[in-house]
Amino acid sequence: MYDNVGRDADQIAAARYGIATDNDLLRWAKRDAKDFLAQHPLPEQPLPAPDLASYLHALAAAEAPAQASAVTQRLLDAAAPVLEAVSEYLVAAARWRGQNRTAELGSPPKMLMKAASDSLSALALGHQADLALLRAEYDPAPTPPQGPKAPGPSPPPPSIPPAGPAPGR
């Protein structure tokens, strides 16, 4: 009898369907790439996280939309090179050995291309949100006129007889 005690959902599903877990796949790939990585050493530690303390402090001190926008735009400008570099790598990974040329929707190359696009979408969406904040402050939608009430809807046009010959007798 199979015992699920101490197993996570991925392990239980893998055992049920007779497939490898995500951790199995990563462990096997790490094992098989060991010699390659010895020849091409890569940093083990994650990329340094940016220090957002000054941005968060400035944002907390902002009292007007223009001030909040200034902080947001500086952060987006500072983050752009990193996100663009990540996007470039993901595109290169999607194009590795020309695998993207005949890739079908939902395939790894297409997923990598979408990830590359999505990483840049964060910048674009942040910029659009900031512009919406500024538009609400500096260029709000005009308010409708508050004069006398406009007359109700106009009456429907008179009915037009159908074209063509009249029905037969």
DASULJO-V489220 format. One record per pair of residues at least 4 apart in sequence whose ideal C-beta (glycine too) atoms are under 8 Angstrom apart, sorted by sequence separation. I is the first residue (numbers start at 1). GAP is how many residues later the second one is. D is the distance in whole Angstrom. If there is no record, write none. Layout:
# DASULJO-V489220
i->I gap->GAP d->D
i->I gap->GAP d->D
This chain:
# DASULJO-V489220
i->7 gap->4 d->4
i->8 gap->4 d->7
i->9 gap->4 d->6
i->10 gap->4 d->6
i->11 gap->4 d->6
i->12 gap->4 d->6
i->13 gap->4 d->6
i->14 gap->4 d->8
i->20 gap->4 d->4
i->21 gap->4 d->7
i->22 gap->4 d->6
i->23 gap->4 d->6
i->24 gap->4 d->6
i->25 gap->4 d->6
i->26 gap->4 d->6
i->27 gap->4 d->6
i->28 gap->4 d->6
i->29 gap->4 d->6
i->30 gap->4 d->7
i->33 gap->4 d->5
i->34 gap->4 d->7
i->35 gap->4 d->7
i->36 gap->4 d->6
i->37 gap->4 d->7
i->43 gap->4 d->8
i->52 gap->4 d->5
i->53 gap->4 d->6
i->54 gap->4 d->6
i->55 gap->4 d->6
i->56 gap->4 d->6
i->57 gap->4 d->7
i->58 gap->4 d->7
i->63 gap->4 d->6
i->64 gap->4 d->7
i->65 gap->4 d->6
i->66 gap->4 d->6
i->67 gap->4 d->7
i->68 gap->4 d->6
i->69 gap->4 d->6
i->70 gap->4 d->6
i->71 gap->4 d->6
i->72 gap->4 d->6
i->73 gap->4 d->6
i->74 gap->4 d->6
i->75 gap->4 d->6
i->76 gap->4 d->6
i->79 gap->4 d->6
i->80 gap->4 d->6
i->81 gap->4 d->6
i->82 gap->4 d->7
i->83 gap->4 d->6
i->84 gap->4 d->6
i->85 gap->4 d->7
i->86 gap->4 d->6
i->87 gap->4 d->6
i->88 gap->4 d->6
i->89 gap->4 d->6
i->90 gap->4 d->6
i->91 gap->4 d->6
i->92 gap->4 d->7
i->95 gap->4 d->7
i->99 gap->4 d->6
i->103 gap->4 d->4
i->106 gap->4 d->6
i->107 gap->4 d->7
i->108 gap->4 d->6
i->109 gap->4 d->6
i->110 gap->4 d->6
i->111 gap->4 d->6
i->112 gap->4 d->6
i->113 gap->4 d->7
i->114 gap->4 d->6
i->115 gap->4 d->6
i->116 gap->4 d->7
i->117 gap->4 d->6
i->118 gap->4 d->7
i->120 gap->4 d->7
i->121 gap->4 d->6
i->122 gap->4 d->6
i->123 gap->4 d->6
i->124 gap->4 d->6
i->125 gap->4 d->6
i->126 gap->4 d->6
i->127 gap->4 d->6
i->128 gap->4 d->6
i->129 gap->4 d->7
i->130 gap->4 d->7
i->131 gap->4 d->6
i->132 gap->4 d->6
i->133 gap->4 d->7
i->134 gap->4 d->6
i->135 gap->4 d->5
i->136 gap->4 d->6
i->7 gap->5 d->5
i->14 gap->5 d->5
i->20 gap->5 d->5
i->37 gap->5 d->7
i->62 gap->5 d->4
i->94 gap->5 d->7
i->95 gap->5 d->5
i->103 gap->5 d->8
i->105 gap->5 d->6
i->106 gap->5 d->7
i->134 gap->5 d->8
i->135 gap->5 d->7
i->13 gap->6 d->8
i->14 gap->6 d->6
i->61 gap->6 d->8
i->62 gap->6 d->4
i->94 gap->6 d->5
i->103 gap->6 d->4
i->104 gap->6 d->7
i->14 gap->7 d->4
i->103 gap->7 d->5
i->4 gap->8 d->5
i->7 gap->8 d->8
i->20 gap->8 d->8
i->62 gap->8 d->8
i->58 gap->9 d->8
i->59 gap->9 d->6
i->62 gap->9 d->6
i->94 gap->9 d->8
i->99 gap->9 d->8
i->100 gap->9 d->4
i->11 gap->10 d->6
i->14 gap->10 d->7
i->99 gap->10 d->5
i->100 gap->10 d->8
i->10 gap->11 d->5
i->10 gap->12 d->6
i->59 gap->12 d->5
i->2 gap->13 d->6
i->10 gap->13 d->7
i->58 gap->13 d->5
i->59 gap->13 d->8
i->100 gap->13 d->7
i->94 gap->14 d->8
i->95 gap->14 d->7
i->94 gap->15 d->4
i->55 gap->16 d->6
i->94 gap->16 d->8
i->94 gap->18 d->4
i->55 gap->19 d->7
i->93 gap->19 d->5
i->94 gap->19 d->5
i->55 gap->20 d->5
i->91 gap->21 d->7
i->90 gap->22 d->5
i->91 gap->22 d->7
i->94 gap->22 d->7
i->52 gap->23 d->7
i->90 gap->23 d->7
i->90 gap->25 d->5
i->91 gap->25 d->5
i->90 gap->26 d->4
i->50 gap->28 d->7
i->88 gap->28 d->8
i->50 gap->29 d->7
i->87 gap->29 d->4
i->90 gap->29 d->7
i->86 gap->30 d->8
i->87 gap->30 d->7
i->50 gap->32 d->8
i->87 gap->32 d->5
i->86 gap->33 d->5
i->87 gap->33 d->5
i->47 gap->35 d->8
i->83 gap->36 d->5
i->84 gap->36 d->7
i->83 gap->37 d->6
i->83 gap->39 d->6
i->83 gap->40 d->6
i->80 gap->43 d->6
i->79 gap->44 d->7
i->76 gap->47 d->6
i->76 gap->50 d->5
i->75 gap->51 d->8
i->76 gap->51 d->6
i->72 gap->54 d->7
i->73 gap->54 d->8
i->76 gap->54 d->8
i->73 gap->57 d->6
i->72 gap->58 d->5
i->69 gap->61 d->5
i->69 gap->64 d->6
i->68 gap->65 d->7
i->69 gap->65 d->5
i->65 gap->68 d->5
i->66 gap->68 d->7
i->65 gap->69 d->6
i->65 gap->71 d->7
i->66 gap->71 d->7
i->65 gap->72 d->4
i->64 gap->73 d->8
